Amino acid sequence: MSKVKKGVYSFLRGSFLTDDESAFKNWRIIIFVVALLLIMISSAHSADKKVIKISELNKKKRELRAEYVDTGTILMRMKMESNIREQAKTRGLQPSEIPPKKIKVTIKD
């Protein structure tokens, strides 16, 4: 067998992890890489959770904004003079036909 075939065969058998005197170094590197991969996967899941929460909060914000605008529109309609006159009529109130007069108060010492 050639050297290249022998190297590939020994790699596929996993002899670099068991037979070699530097097997301990190889295991340390593999464990380090696995730890980095676990950290990367964990941070990706955390980022995904945050993105989902942000989208839910944006949806809730849009709903509350729409409710605020609707409530403001209803309030503006209730404040209109024509609406107030109609409500006063149902209670038996009518606008005054006599214009208001200014009252002056003088204080004498």
C-alpha positions, 0 to 999 in steps of 0.5 A: 500500500502507498503512504497516502492509502495507508494514511487514509485507511488509518484515519478511517479506522480512527487509529489517530485517536488510539494508536498514536502517542499524541492521541491525548492531544487529538482528544483534547482538540476534538473535545474543544471543537465539540464544546465550541459547536455546542456553544454555537448551537446554544447561541443560535437557539437563543438568538432565534428565541429573541427574534420570535419574541421581538416579532410577537411584541411588534405584533402586539404593539401594532394591535395596541396602536390600532386600538389607540387610534380607534379610541381617539376617533370615537372620542373625537366623534363624541366631542362634536357639537352636533353629537352633544346637541343630540344627547342634550335633546334626549335629556330635555335640554335646549340651547339658550336663545338669550345670549349670555351677559357679562357680569362685572363685580366692583369692590369698594373699599 
